[in-house]
Amino acid sequence: MIDSHCHLAGEEFLADLPDVVARAREAGVSRALVILAADDGREIARAADVVAAWPGTRFAVGIHPHKAGLFVDDPDAAAGLVTERLDRLPEARAIGEIGLDYHYDFAPRDVQQQVFRAQIRLAVARDLPIVIHTREAEEDTLRILGEEARVPLRGVFHCFTGDAAVAARALATGLHLSFAGIVSFPRAAELREAAVIVPEDRLLVETDSPYLAPVPFRGKRNEPAYVARVVDVLADTRGVDRAALDQMLDANFDRLFRP
């Protein structure tokens, strides 16, 4: 298994990162894609600790929409900062998480959009996949992806939470959909219906740890070991063999992120 989206360089894992990695390995999780905030120098520095604790870890680096306001005077500077981080991080394999968040609106929406576009263009220039965060902003997210897709984009809608109709529109972009612990929640029936329609070669799993621990771990800090629970739920939901699904998910990760 591979956790395709987690935040192991965050402060939440400072005290026990080696133990977290050990539990992941015991659960059968072989690798992870760790998300780094390009604007957070301390988090970037902790990437070395993550690699030391878990060799083979790969990274995505980007400006989250919550932090787009830092670049209100020069949205293109966001891509410049990401470029600087990429050049110093040989384990980087993607740009993200990037996108739009209209739930909190921590940054002006027009600035979020400009910063999102700048990072998409950087991904195209670097031939890197994008890791998309979109919350209550699906229309603008899909519109911008369509407008920026001068060449076929590679990437993933991380922690997908929409229904089957939204999933179909997201899949039409050519990107992958990744499911997190929310798919295990009792009230997530529509999300599980969406998981059924995803083509087998466009499906990924993640924890988004330390957030969104799956059932039966709700209320606890999430960690990569719990991605096994997400795989269990998807295998049951899709009516497929669990081992076969696991193998397919790993192949999808390798094909997208070229680790």
C-alpha positions as CSV (number, residue, x, y, z in Angstrom):
1,M,0.0,0.0,0.0
2,I,1.0,3.6,-0.6
3,D,-0.4,6.6,1.2
4,S,-0.6,9.1,-1.6
5,H,-1.2,12.2,0.5
6,C,0.0,12.9,4.1
7,H,1.6,15.6,6.1
8,L,4.4,13.8,8.0
9,A,6.6,16.9,8.0
10,G,4.0,18.7,10.2
11,E,4.5,19.6,13.8
12,E,1.9,16.9,14.7
13,F,4.6,14.2,14.1
14,L,7.6,15.8,15.7
15,A,7.6,13.7,18.8
16,D,7.1,10.2,17.4
17,L,7.8,10.1,13.7
18,P,9.9,6.9,13.8
19,D,7.1,5.1,15.6
20,V,4.5,6.4,13.1
21,V,6.7,5.1,10.3
22,A,7.1,1.7,12.1
23,R,3.3,1.4,12.5
24,A,2.8,2.2,8.8
25,R,5.3,-0.5,7.7
26,E,3.7,-3.0,10.1
27,A,0.3,-2.3,8.4
28,G,1.8,-3.0,5.0
29,V,2.3,0.6,3.9
30,S,5.5,0.7,1.8
31,R,5.7,4.4,0.8
32,A,4.1,7.8,1.1
33,L,3.8,11.1,-0.8
34,V,4.3,13.8,1.8
35,I,2.9,17.3,1.2
36,L,5.1,20.3,2.0
37,A,4.0,23.9,2.2
38,A,6.5,25.9,0.1
39,D,5.9,29.0,2.3
40,D,6.8,27.1,5.5
41,G,10.6,27.0,5.9
42,R,10.5,24.9,9.0
43,E,8.3,22.3,7.3
44,I,10.6,22.2,4.3
45,A,13.6,21.7,6.6
46,R,11.9,18.7,8.3
47,A,11.7,16.9,4.9
48,A,15.2,15.6,5.6
49,D,14.0,14.1,8.9
50,V,11.1,12.4,7.0
51,V,13.4,10.8,4.5
52,A,15.8,9.7,7.2
53,A,12.9,8.0,9.0
54,W,11.3,6.6,5.9
55,P,13.7,6.2,2.9
56,G,11.8,6.2,-0.3
57,T,9.4,8.9,0.8
58,R,8.6,11.4,-2.0
59,F,7.2,14.9,-1.8
60,A,4.8,17.3,-3.3
61,V,5.5,21.0,-2.8
62,G,3.1,23.9,-3.3
63,I,1.3,27.0,-2.1
64,H,-2.0,26.0,-0.5
65,P,-5.0,28.2,-1.3
66,H,-5.1,29.3,2.3
67,K,-1.7,30.9,1.9
68,A,-2.4,32.5,-1.5
69,G,-2.9,35.9,0.2
70,L,0.9,36.0,0.8
71,F,1.2,36.7,-2.9
72,V,-1.5,39.2,-3.4
73,D,1.0,41.7,-4.9
74,D,2.6,39.2,-7.2
75,P,0.8,35.9,-7.7
76,D,3.5,34.6,-10.0
77,A,6.0,34.8,-7.1
78,A,4.2,31.8,-5.6
79,A,5.4,29.7,-8.6
80,G,8.9,31.2,-8.1
81,L,9.0,30.1,-4.5
82,V,7.8,26.6,-5.4
83,T,10.5,26.4,-8.1
84,E,13.2,27.3,-5.5
85,R,11.9,24.5,-3.2
86,L,11.8,22.0,-6.0
87,D,15.3,22.7,-7.1
88,R,16.6,21.9,-3.6
89,L,14.5,18.8,-3.0
90,P,15.5,15.9,-5.2
91,E,12.7,13.7,-3.8
92,A,10.0,16.1,-5.0
93,R,7.7,14.5,-7.5
94,A,4.6,16.8,-7.7
95,I,3.3,20.3,-7.2
96,G,0.7,20.5,-4.5
97,E,-1.4,20.8,-2.7
98,I,-2.7,23.7,-4.8
99,G,-6.2,24.8,-5.7
100,L,-9.1,26.8,-4.4
101,D,-10.9,26.9,-1.0
102,Y,-14.0,29.0,-0.8
103,H,-15.1,27.5,2.5
104,Y,-12.7,29.5,4.7
105,D,-11.8,32.2,2.1
106,F,-8.5,32.8,3.9
107,A,-7.3,34.6,0.7
108,P,-9.2,36.6,-1.8
109,R,-10.7,34.4,-4.4
110,D,-9.2,36.2,-7.4
111,V,-5.8,35.8,-5.8
112,Q,-6.4,32.1,-5.1
113,Q,-7.2,31.7,-8.8
114,Q,-4.1,33.5,-10.0
115,V,-1.8,31.6,-7.6
116,F,-3.5,28.3,-8.7
117,R,-2.9,29.1,-12.4
118,A,0.7,30.1,-11.8
119,Q,1.4,26.7,-10.2
120,I,-0.4,24.7,-12.9
121,R,1.7,26.4,-15.5
122,L,4.8,25.6,-13.5
123,A,3.7,21.9,-13.3
124,V,3.3,21.9,-17.1
125,A,6.7,23.4,-17.6
126,R,8.3,20.9,-15.3
127,D,6.2,17.9,-16.5
128,L,5.0,17.3,-12.9
129,P,1.6,16.1,-11.7
130,I,-0.5,18.5,-9.6
131,V,-2.2,17.7,-6.3
132,I,-5.5,19.6,-6.1
133,H,-7.3,20.9,-3.1
134,T,-10.8,22.1,-3.9
135,R,-13.5,22.9,-1.3
136,E,-16.8,24.6,-2.2
137,A,-15.0,25.8,-5.4
138,E,-15.6,23.0,-7.8
139,E,-16.9,25.1,-10.6
140,D,-14.0,27.5,-10.7
141,T,-11.5,24.7,-10.2
142,L,-12.8,22.7,-13.2
143,R,-13.0,25.9,-15.3
144,I,-9.4,26.9,-14.5
145,L,-8.2,23.3,-15.2
146,G,-10.0,23.4,-18.6
147,E,-8.5,26.8,-19.5
148,E,-5.0,25.9,-18.5
149,A,-4.9,22.4,-20.1
150,R,-2.9,23.5,-23.2
151,V,-1.4,20.1,-22.9
152,P,-2.9,17.1,-21.0
153,L,-2.5,17.7,-17.3
154,R,-1.4,15.0,-14.9
155,G,-2.5,15.0,-11.3
156,V,-5.1,14.1,-8.7
157,F,-8.1,15.6,-6.9
158,H,-6.9,14.8,-3.3
159,C,-9.4,13.8,-0.6
160,F,-12.3,13.7,-3.1
161,T,-15.6,14.3,-1.3
162,G,-18.2,14.8,-4.1
163,D,-21.0,12.6,-5.4
164,A,-21.0,10.6,-8.6
165,A,-22.0,13.5,-10.8
166,V,-19.1,15.6,-9.5
167,A,-16.8,12.6,-9.9
168,A,-17.7,12.3,-13.5
169,R,-16.9,15.9,-14.2
170,A,-13.6,15.6,-12.3
171,L,-12.7,12.5,-14.2
172,A,-13.4,14.3,-17.5
173,T,-10.3,16.4,-16.8
174,G,-8.1,13.3,-17.1
175,L,-7.0,13.5,-13.5
176,H,-7.1,10.8,-10.8
177,L,-9.4,10.8,-7.8
178,S,-8.0,10.0,-4.3
179,F,-10.2,8.8,-1.4
180,A,-9.4,9.3,2.2
181,G,-10.9,8.2,5.5
182,I,-14.2,10.1,4.8
183,V,-15.2,7.2,2.6
184,S,-15.6,5.1,5.7
185,F,-17.9,7.5,7.5
186,P,-21.5,6.2,8.0
187,R,-23.1,9.2,6.3
188,A,-20.7,9.0,3.2
189,A,-23.0,6.9,1.1
190,E,-22.9,9.3,-1.9
191,L,-19.1,9.4,-1.7
192,R,-19.0,5.6,-1.8
193,E,-21.2,5.7,-4.8
194,A,-18.7,8.0,-6.5
195,A,-15.9,5.6,-5.7
196,V,-17.6,2.9,-7.7
197,I,-17.5,4.8,-10.9
198,V,-13.8,5.7,-10.9
199,P,-11.9,3.7,-13.5
200,E,-9.5,1.3,-12.0
201,D,-6.5,3.1,-13.4
202,R,-7.5,6.5,-12.1
203,L,-8.0,5.6,-8.4
204,L,-5.7,6.5,-5.4
205,V,-6.0,6.3,-1.7
206,E,-4.6,8.5,1.1
207,T,-4.9,9.5,4.7
208,D,-4.4,13.2,4.6
209,S,-2.9,12.6,8.0
210,P,-3.0,14.0,10.7
211,Y,-6.5,14.8,9.6
212,L,-9.7,12.8,8.9
213,A,-9.0,9.5,10.6
214,P,-11.2,6.8,9.2
215,V,-13.7,4.7,11.2
216,P,-13.0,3.2,13.7
217,F,-10.2,5.7,14.5
218,R,-12.3,8.8,14.5
219,G,-11.2,11.4,17.1
220,K,-7.6,10.2,16.9
221,R,-4.7,11.7,15.0
222,N,-4.6,10.1,11.6
223,E,-1.4,8.5,10.3
224,P,-0.3,6.5,7.2
225,A,-1.0,3.1,8.8
226,Y,-4.7,3.9,8.6
227,V,-4.7,4.0,4.8
228,A,-5.2,0.2,5.1
229,R,-8.7,0.9,6.3
230,V,-9.5,3.1,3.3
231,V,-8.4,0.3,1.0
232,D,-10.6,-2.1,2.9
233,V,-13.6,0.1,2.4
234,L,-13.0,0.7,-1.3
235,A,-12.5,-3.1,-1.9
236,D,-15.8,-3.8,-0.2
237,T,-17.6,-0.9,-2.0
238,R,-16.3,-1.7,-5.4
239,G,-16.8,-5.5,-4.9
240,V,-13.2,-6.4,-5.8
241,D,-10.5,-8.5,-4.3
242,R,-8.6,-6.6,-1.7
243,A,-5.1,-7.8,-2.8
244,A,-5.8,-7.0,-6.4
245,L,-7.0,-3.6,-5.5
246,D,-3.9,-3.0,-3.5
247,Q,-1.7,-3.9,-6.4
248,M,-3.7,-1.7,-8.8
249,L,-3.4,1.3,-6.4
250,D,0.3,0.9,-6.2
251,A,0.6,0.8,-10.0
252,N,-1.5,3.9,-10.3
253,F,0.7,5.8,-7.9
254,D,3.9,4.8,-9.6
255,R,2.5,5.7,-13.1
256,L,1.4,9.1,-11.9
257,F,4.2,10.2,-9.6
258,R,7.1,8.3,-11.2
259,P,8.8,7.8,-7.9
